[in-house]
Amino acid sequence: MTHPPGPLNPPSPSGDVELMKRSLITVLDRKPAARTSRVHPEVRKVLERAVDRLTALTGISGDGSDSTTRDARLGAIRREHAWLTTATPKNPPSEEQSWMLVDELQTLWITTASTVAIADAVTRASDPAAPEGLAATAQRDWLLGNHLEHQRGRSRARARHALRARYLRNAGYMLTSLVVVATVVALVISDDDGVILLCGLAGAIGGTLAGALSIRDTRKLRDALFFQTWWWVQPAVGFAVGLFVYAVLSSQVIILPGSDATETVVRSTSLIAYAFVGGFSEPWLLGVISRIGGVADKAATDKERTSAEPPGSSP
């Protein structure tokens, strides 16, 4: 009669592997009809690597392999990562937890795999490639050092990404607060309440559409990760741009077709259209800002020339 694994009946080494694989596959599983998973794509990618590492560990055998160390360490790893017994598709592990598991499993494979498997892994290494004439006795140490260097590099990259996301998120909070205050003030001092709000919304729609198109055309994973945080900030930026465009065109610092129309409908729709373009097209917005700078420089130059002319002189 067999008994389920427990404190008095610990699982066998092969059972440790199967328990971990079963837990990871449960997290990765989804309904056949579902096209997306609740698990974040970055976490899912790492968990799939963990399954691959466990599969590789079950194949350790041959000259130079250390199955005793592998079996003992596998049980310790399973106990260290308590989330393996509690994780579900609705409650997946974090990216850091997943990477810690993968790195430990990879280190275990390198330290316990056979010399033949190590030699094959060294031959296939490309980032960086193994040095010429690397002795068989040094291959395991080189592979382990290479793995640890990659581990440190990934940790630094994740830290940079997290810090960038944190700062961008804080900038989004501040920008949203400023946009709300600016909108309230504009509505108080202006009679164009509806046009102001529509310009802000048009800019937000334009910014969101530009972000959606950028995501659609993204081919690099790094760029896609950037939009993970930028996505919700983009509408706030677009709303701010819409308010800016309304202020510039209403003040007639620069005049664009339709922005100075005497008919209310024509003027309002023109401002809304330009606000959308400003939120959608960064080059167009930068061009407007450059034109404002040019107008200001020209006005300053004309003022200096006028003040330098002696009284009564003709132009």
C-alpha positions as CSV (number, residue, x, y, z in Angstrom):
1,M,0.0,0.0,0.0
2,T,1.4,3.4,-1.0
3,H,1.0,6.6,1.0
4,P,0.9,10.1,-0.3
5,P,4.0,12.3,0.2
6,G,4.1,14.0,3.5
7,P,6.4,15.0,6.4
8,L,6.8,11.4,7.4
9,N,6.8,10.1,3.9
10,P,8.9,12.5,1.7
11,P,8.6,12.1,-2.1
12,S,11.4,10.3,-4.0
13,P,13.8,12.4,-6.1
14,S,11.8,11.5,-9.2
15,G,8.7,12.5,-7.3
16,D,10.2,15.9,-6.6
17,V,10.7,16.5,-10.3
18,E,7.2,15.3,-11.1
19,L,5.6,17.4,-8.4
20,M,7.4,20.6,-9.6
21,K,6.6,19.9,-13.2
22,R,3.0,19.2,-12.4
23,S,2.8,22.5,-10.5
24,L,4.3,24.5,-13.3
25,I,2.2,22.9,-16.0
26,T,-0.9,23.6,-13.9
27,V,0.0,27.3,-13.8
28,L,0.7,27.3,-17.5
29,D,-2.5,25.4,-18.4
30,R,-5.5,27.2,-19.8
31,K,-8.8,26.3,-21.3
32,P,-8.7,25.0,-24.9
33,A,-10.9,27.8,-26.1
34,A,-8.8,30.5,-24.4
35,R,-6.4,32.4,-26.7
36,T,-4.7,34.2,-23.8
37,S,-3.5,33.3,-20.4
38,R,-3.9,35.0,-17.0
39,V,-0.2,34.5,-16.5
40,H,1.9,37.5,-17.6
41,P,3.9,36.6,-20.8
42,E,7.2,37.3,-19.1
43,V,6.4,34.9,-16.2
44,R,5.0,32.3,-18.6
45,K,8.2,32.4,-20.7
46,V,10.3,31.8,-17.5
47,L,8.1,29.0,-16.2
48,E,8.4,27.2,-19.6
49,R,12.1,27.4,-19.2
50,A,11.8,25.9,-15.7
51,V,9.9,22.9,-17.2
52,D,12.7,22.5,-19.7
53,R,15.3,22.5,-17.0
54,L,13.4,19.9,-15.0
55,T,13.2,17.7,-18.0
56,A,17.0,18.0,-18.6
57,L,17.6,17.1,-14.9
58,T,15.7,13.9,-15.2
59,G,18.1,12.8,-18.0
60,I,21.2,13.1,-16.0
61,S,23.3,9.9,-16.2
62,G,26.6,8.7,-17.5
63,D,30.2,9.3,-16.8
64,G,30.8,12.2,-14.5
65,S,27.2,12.7,-13.5
66,D,26.3,13.2,-9.9
67,S,22.7,11.9,-9.4
68,T,23.1,11.8,-5.6
69,T,23.7,15.5,-5.3
70,R,21.0,16.2,-7.9
71,D,18.4,14.2,-6.0
72,A,19.2,15.8,-2.7
73,R,19.2,19.3,-4.1
74,L,16.0,18.9,-6.0
75,G,14.1,18.2,-2.8
76,A,15.6,21.2,-1.1
77,I,14.7,23.4,-4.1
78,R,11.1,22.2,-4.0
79,R,10.9,23.0,-0.3
80,E,12.5,26.4,-0.8
81,H,10.0,27.5,-3.4
82,A,6.8,27.1,-1.4
83,W,4.8,28.9,-4.1
84,L,5.1,25.7,-6.2
85,T,2.3,24.2,-4.0
86,T,0.1,27.3,-4.0
87,A,0.5,28.8,-7.5
88,T,-2.5,28.6,-9.9
89,P,-3.3,30.4,-13.2
90,K,-5.2,33.0,-11.1
91,N,-2.4,33.3,-8.6
92,P,0.9,32.8,-10.6
93,P,4.4,33.4,-9.1
94,S,6.2,36.7,-9.8
95,E,8.8,37.0,-12.4
96,E,11.5,37.2,-9.7
97,Q,10.3,33.9,-8.1
98,S,10.2,32.2,-11.5
99,W,13.7,33.4,-12.4
100,M,15.1,32.2,-9.1
101,L,13.8,28.8,-9.7
102,V,15.2,28.6,-13.2
103,D,18.6,29.8,-12.2
104,E,18.8,27.3,-9.4
105,L,17.8,24.4,-11.7
106,Q,20.3,25.5,-14.3
107,T,23.1,25.7,-11.7
108,L,22.1,22.2,-10.5
109,W,22.2,20.8,-14.0
110,I,25.6,22.2,-14.7
111,T,27.1,20.9,-11.4
112,T,25.6,17.4,-11.8
113,A,25.4,16.7,-15.5
114,S,27.7,14.2,-17.2
115,T,31.0,15.3,-18.8
116,V,29.6,14.4,-22.2
117,A,26.5,16.7,-21.7
118,I,28.8,19.5,-20.4
119,A,31.1,19.2,-23.4
120,D,28.0,19.3,-25.7
121,A,26.7,22.4,-23.9
122,V,30.1,24.2,-24.2
123,T,30.2,23.4,-27.9
124,R,26.8,24.9,-28.4
125,A,27.5,28.0,-26.3
126,S,27.5,31.2,-28.4
127,D,27.0,34.1,-26.0
128,P,29.9,34.1,-25.5
129,A,31.5,31.2,-27.3
130,A,33.8,29.0,-25.4
131,P,37.5,29.8,-25.7
132,E,39.6,27.8,-28.1
133,G,41.3,24.7,-26.6
134,L,39.3,24.7,-23.4
135,A,40.3,21.7,-21.4
136,A,37.7,19.1,-20.5
137,T,38.4,19.6,-16.8
138,A,37.7,23.3,-17.1
139,Q,34.5,23.1,-19.2
140,R,32.1,22.7,-16.3
141,D,33.7,25.7,-14.4
142,W,33.5,27.8,-17.6
143,L,29.9,26.9,-18.2
144,L,29.0,27.7,-14.6
145,G,30.8,31.0,-14.7
146,N,29.0,31.9,-18.0
147,H,25.7,31.0,-16.4
148,L,26.3,33.1,-13.3
149,E,27.3,36.1,-15.5
150,H,24.1,35.8,-17.5
151,Q,22.2,35.5,-14.3
152,R,23.7,38.8,-13.0
153,G,23.0,40.5,-16.3
154,R,19.4,39.4,-16.3
155,S,19.1,40.7,-12.7
156,R,20.5,44.1,-13.7
157,A,18.2,44.3,-16.7
158,R,15.1,43.4,-14.6
159,A,16.2,46.0,-12.0
160,R,16.6,48.7,-14.7
161,H,13.2,47.8,-16.2
162,A,11.5,47.9,-12.8
163,L,13.1,51.3,-11.9
164,R,12.1,52.7,-15.3
165,A,8.5,51.5,-14.9
166,R,8.4,53.0,-11.4
167,Y,9.6,56.4,-12.5
168,L,7.2,56.4,-15.5
169,R,4.3,55.4,-13.3
170,N,5.1,58.2,-10.9
171,A,5.4,60.6,-13.8
172,G,1.9,59.4,-15.0
173,Y,0.4,60.1,-11.6
174,M,1.9,63.6,-11.5
175,L,0.9,64.3,-15.1
176,T,-2.7,63.1,-14.5
177,S,-3.0,65.4,-11.5
178,L,-1.7,68.3,-13.4
179,V,-4.0,67.6,-16.3
180,V,-7.0,67.5,-13.9
181,V,-6.0,70.8,-12.3
182,A,-5.3,72.5,-15.7
183,T,-8.7,71.3,-17.0
184,V,-10.6,72.6,-14.0
185,V,-8.8,76.0,-14.3
186,A,-9.4,76.2,-18.0
187,L,-13.1,75.5,-17.6
188,V,-13.4,78.2,-14.9
189,I,-11.8,81.0,-16.9
190,S,-13.0,80.1,-20.3
191,D,-16.4,80.1,-22.0
192,D,-15.6,77.2,-24.3
193,D,-16.1,74.4,-21.8
194,G,-17.3,71.9,-24.3
195,V,-14.5,72.6,-26.8
196,I,-11.8,72.4,-24.1
197,L,-13.0,69.0,-23.0
198,L,-13.4,67.7,-26.5
199,C,-9.9,69.0,-27.4
200,G,-8.5,67.1,-24.4
201,L,-10.4,64.0,-25.2
202,A,-9.4,64.2,-28.9
203,G,-5.7,64.5,-27.9
204,A,-6.2,61.5,-25.5
205,I,-7.8,59.4,-28.3
206,G,-5.0,60.4,-30.7
207,G,-2.3,59.4,-28.2
208,T,-4.0,56.1,-27.4
209,L,-4.3,55.3,-31.2
210,A,-0.7,56.2,-31.7
211,G,0.3,53.9,-28.9
212,A,-1.9,51.1,-30.3
213,L,-0.3,51.4,-33.7
214,S,3.2,51.3,-32.2
215,I,2.4,48.1,-30.3
216,R,1.0,46.6,-33.4
217,D,4.2,47.3,-35.3
218,T,6.6,46.3,-32.4
219,R,8.9,43.5,-33.2
220,K,11.3,43.6,-30.3
221,L,10.3,42.3,-26.9
222,R,12.1,45.1,-25.1
223,D,9.9,47.7,-26.9
224,A,6.8,45.7,-26.0
225,L,7.9,45.7,-22.3
226,F,8.2,49.5,-22.5
227,F,4.6,49.9,-23.6
228,Q,3.5,47.8,-20.6
229,T,3.9,50.8,-18.4
230,W,3.6,53.6,-21.0
231,W,0.2,52.3,-22.2
232,W,-1.9,54.0,-19.4
233,V,0.3,57.2,-19.4
234,Q,-0.2,57.8,-23.1
235,P,-3.9,59.0,-22.8
236,A,-2.9,61.5,-20.0
237,V,-0.1,62.8,-22.3
238,G,-2.6,63.1,-25.2
239,F,-5.1,65.0,-23.0
240,A,-2.4,67.4,-22.0
241,V,-1.4,67.9,-25.6
242,G,-5.0,68.6,-26.5
243,L,-5.2,71.3,-23.9
244,F,-1.9,72.8,-25.2
245,V,-3.1,72.8,-28.8
246,Y,-6.4,74.5,-27.7
247,A,-4.5,77.2,-25.8
248,V,-2.0,77.9,-28.7
249,L,-4.6,78.1,-31.4
250,S,-7.1,80.1,-29.3
251,S,-4.5,82.6,-28.4
252,Q,-3.6,83.0,-32.1
253,V,0.1,82.8,-31.3
254,I,0.1,80.8,-34.5
255,I,-2.8,80.5,-36.9
256,L,-3.7,77.3,-38.8
257,P,-6.5,76.9,-41.4
258,G,-9.9,77.1,-39.6
259,S,-8.5,78.0,-36.2
260,D,-9.4,81.6,-36.6
261,A,-12.7,81.1,-38.3
262,T,-15.6,83.3,-37.3
263,E,-18.1,80.5,-37.5
264,T,-18.3,78.8,-34.1
265,V,-18.8,75.3,-35.6
266,V,-15.9,75.6,-38.0
267,R,-13.5,77.0,-35.3
268,S,-14.5,74.4,-32.7
269,T,-14.2,71.4,-35.1
270,S,-10.8,72.7,-36.4
271,L,-9.5,73.0,-32.8
272,I,-10.7,69.4,-32.0
273,A,-9.1,68.1,-35.2
274,Y,-5.8,69.7,-34.5
275,A,-5.9,68.4,-30.9
276,F,-6.3,64.9,-32.2
277,V,-3.4,65.3,-34.6
278,G,-1.3,66.7,-31.8
279,G,-2.0,63.7,-29.6
280,F,-1.4,61.3,-32.5
281,S,1.7,62.8,-34.2
282,E,4.7,63.8,-32.1
283,P,6.5,65.3,-35.2
284,W,3.5,67.5,-35.9
285,L,3.5,68.7,-32.3
286,L,7.2,69.4,-32.3
287,G,6.7,71.3,-35.5
288,V,4.0,73.5,-33.8
289,I,6.3,74.1,-30.8
290,S,9.2,75.1,-33.2
291,R,6.8,77.5,-35.0
292,I,5.9,79.1,-31.6
293,G,9.6,79.5,-30.9
294,G,10.1,81.1,-34.3
295,V,7.3,83.5,-33.7
296,A,8.7,84.5,-30.3
297,D,12.2,85.0,-31.7
298,K,10.9,87.2,-34.6
299,A,8.8,89.3,-32.2
300,A,11.8,89.8,-29.9
301,T,14.0,90.8,-32.9
302,D,11.4,93.3,-34.2
303,K,11.1,94.8,-30.7
304,E,14.9,95.2,-30.4
305,R,15.1,96.8,-33.9
306,T,12.3,99.2,-33.1
307,S,13.8,100.3,-29.8
308,A,17.2,100.8,-31.4
309,E,15.8,103.2,-34.0
310,P,16.1,106.9,-33.1
311,P,12.8,108.7,-32.6
312,G,11.3,110.2,-35.7
313,S,13.3,108.0,-38.1
314,S,11.4,106.4,-40.9
315,P,11.4,102.6,-41.4
